Amino acid sequence: MHIGILKTDTVRPEWVGEFGQYPDMFERLLSEAEDGLRFSVWDVEGGVLPDNADIESVCGFIITGSKSSVYDDKRWIRDLEVLICDLHARRKKMIGICFGHQLIAQALGGVVAKSEKGWGVGIHCYDMDALGFDEQPSASLKLVVSHQDQVLTLPPGAQTVVRNNHCEHGGFLMGGHVLTLQGHPEFIDAYSEEIMAFRYDMIGAECVAKGRESLIEHDHEGDRVARWMLNFLAA
């Protein structure tokens, strides 16, 4: 399976040695779930987009998370929205994670904004619907999160499949070719801790304390989501 990754942010230099860049995190997560995968990466934040031949060469695309907001006035974000609309028209498989989840929603007619509920950090527990490509069916899901923005209104034709009290639209399916999640299956607990420490003043002491406690109380289910992603792309 050949998977495209659309890179929308850069890991801080002091963290790269331990965690790699965001595409590295996805490659590691998915390769632990299945052997023989191939990956191609496009630095969308740097202005590099796949051309038509590239699009045809992969089974689908993963759009990564980003510190940018989808409503920021940046050329690369607008260009990526155009690409998302093109991929949607082709019914090309897309998986959006965090920023990717939000940008797919916005590009296809949904609404994204900074949430009045504040930061989500640490591990959040979600209620979820049954998914045909989930090999470990469960009515709940636990994932590392790091976000202020949320999808407030779904695009037409989308169906929420993951939700909790903090985030009503924690993930959605659309047309059999779009899968999104607000959480980060590719993150590990140690990376979540680094982000909380770096953004401590921005997030606030109380929220960080709860986030750190959640890392102790709950097990992140990124490996389970890795199988979903692969099954979804292969279907």
N, C-alpha and C positions, 0 to 999 in steps of 0.2 A: 504494500500500500504506500502510495506517494502522497504526502500531506504537505500543504502549503501553510506557512505561518506568516501572518502580517504583523510585523513588529511595530508597536506604537509607543514605545518608551525605552529608556536606557537605564539599566541598574546603576546605582551609585558606584564609582570606581573602587571604593574601599570594600564593597561587598561582592564584587565580581569573582574574586578568587575563591570564595566559599560557595557562592550560590550560582554563579554564571549569569548570563543575560536571560531575559524572559523566554526567548525561544529555546535556550538550553534547558530551562525548567520543564517546558512542555515535552521536549524530546526525551528527557530523562524519565518523566512520568509515564509517557506512552510506551517507551521502549522497555520499561520494566513490566508492562502488561502484555507486550507482544513482540516477538523477534522479527527481524527482517524489514522493519519500517524504514522508509526513506523520507527525508524532509528537505524542503527548500524554503528559504527565508527571504522575505522582501522587507527592507527597512522603510516602511511607509512614512514614519516620522521624518526620515531623511529625504523624502521625496521620491522613493523608488516604489513603483507599482508593477504588478504582473501584467504582461501583455496577453494578447489572445492565445498565443501558443502556450504560454505559462499556465493560463487558466485551464486549457484543455489537458495539460500534462498531469494535473493533480486530481485526486478524488474529492477534495474540498479544502476549505481554508479555516484556520483558527485565527481569530482576531484577538490580540492580547489585551491585557490591562494597561493602564496609563495613568500618570499623575495629572494629565490634561483632563479638562472637562469637555464633553462632546459639544457644548455650546460655545466653547472658546473660538475666537475669530482667527483661526489658523488655516492656511491654505491646504496643508496636508490633510486636515480633518475633512474639509469640504471635498477634496479629491477622493478621499476614502469613502465618503458618503455616495459619491457618484458610482464608484466601483461596486459598493454594496447593492445599489439599485440594479446595476447591470447583472451582477451575480444572481440576484433575486429573480430577475426576468428570465435568466437562463435556467433557473431552478438548480443552481450549483450549490452543493452542500456548504453551509457556513456554520461555524461554532463561535459564538461571541462570549468572551469572558470579561466580566466587570465593565471596563470601558467599552470593550467590544459588544457586550450585551446591550449597553445603553446606546451605542452608536447605531447598531442595527435597528433598534426600536425607533430612534429618531429619524433615521434615513427613510424608513418605510412608513412613516406617518404617526409614530407615537410621540409622547411628550416626556422629556427628561428635565429634571431640575434638582437643585440642592434641597435635600429633605429637611423638613422641620424637626424630624426625629433625631437629627444629629449623626455623629459618626457611628459606623459599625466597624468594630475591630475584634480581633481574636477569632474564636470559633463560634459561629452562630448555628442554632438548630432550626431546621426548616420542616414544615409539613410538605408532603409532596404527593402528587398523583402517580398512579401506576404507569410505568413506561415500558413499552414492548422490548426495548433494547437494554433494560436493566437486568443484569444477571443475578443480582442480589435484591430482589424486590423488598421494599420496606416503605412504610408510610412516613418515614422521617429521613432527614439527611443532615449531616454535620460537615460544614466547610469553613475554612479560614476566609475571613472577609476583611476588606479595608476600603471603605468608601463613605462619602457624604452624599453624593448624587444618587438619585434613584430614577427608575422608570416609573412615572406617575400614571401614564395612560399608554396602554398597549397599542401597537399598530393594528389596523384592520386585519382580521383573519388570524391573529395570534391567540394562543391559549396559554394562560399561566399554568405552570406545572409545579412550581416551587414557591413557597410563600412562608412568611412568619409575621409576627406583630410589628416588627421593625421595618420589614420590606415586603409590601404586598405582592410585588411582581419580582420574585427572586430568581425567576427563570421562566422561559417560555419556549413553546414550539410553534412553528409556522409552516404550513404547507408541505410538511414532510422533508424539507430541505434546510430548515433553520432551527438550531438549538442554541439557547443562550443560558448563561448562569451569572448571577451577580457575584457569587463566591468564587474563590480561587482554588481549584483542584491542584494546580501546579505548585502552590506555595507549601512550605513546610513550617512547622511551629517556630523554628529558629528564625526564619525570615520574617514571619509575622511579628516576633519580638523585636527585631531590628527596626522595623517600620514604626512600631509603637514608640520605641525609645527615641527615634529620630524626630517624630512628630509629636512628642509628648506635650509641649506647650500648646500646639494647635488642637490636639484631640482633647486634652484636659485630663487631670489626675484621676478623677472618678471613673471616666470611661476607660482609661488605660488600665486601671486596677481591675475592672471587670473583665477587660479583654485578656489580661494575663491570667486571671483566675480561670477563665474559660479554657485556656490552653492546658491547664492541669486537669480540669473536670471532664473534658470531652476528647474523643479521638477523631481527628480529621479523617474524612473519607475520600480523600483525593484518589486513592487507588481504585475505589469502586467507580468513581466518575470516569476514570481513564477507560475502563471497559465500556461504559456508555458511549463515550466519544468515539471509540474505535468501531463499535457495533453500528452506531449511527452513520458514520462515514462509509462503512462497508455495505450498508443496506441499499 
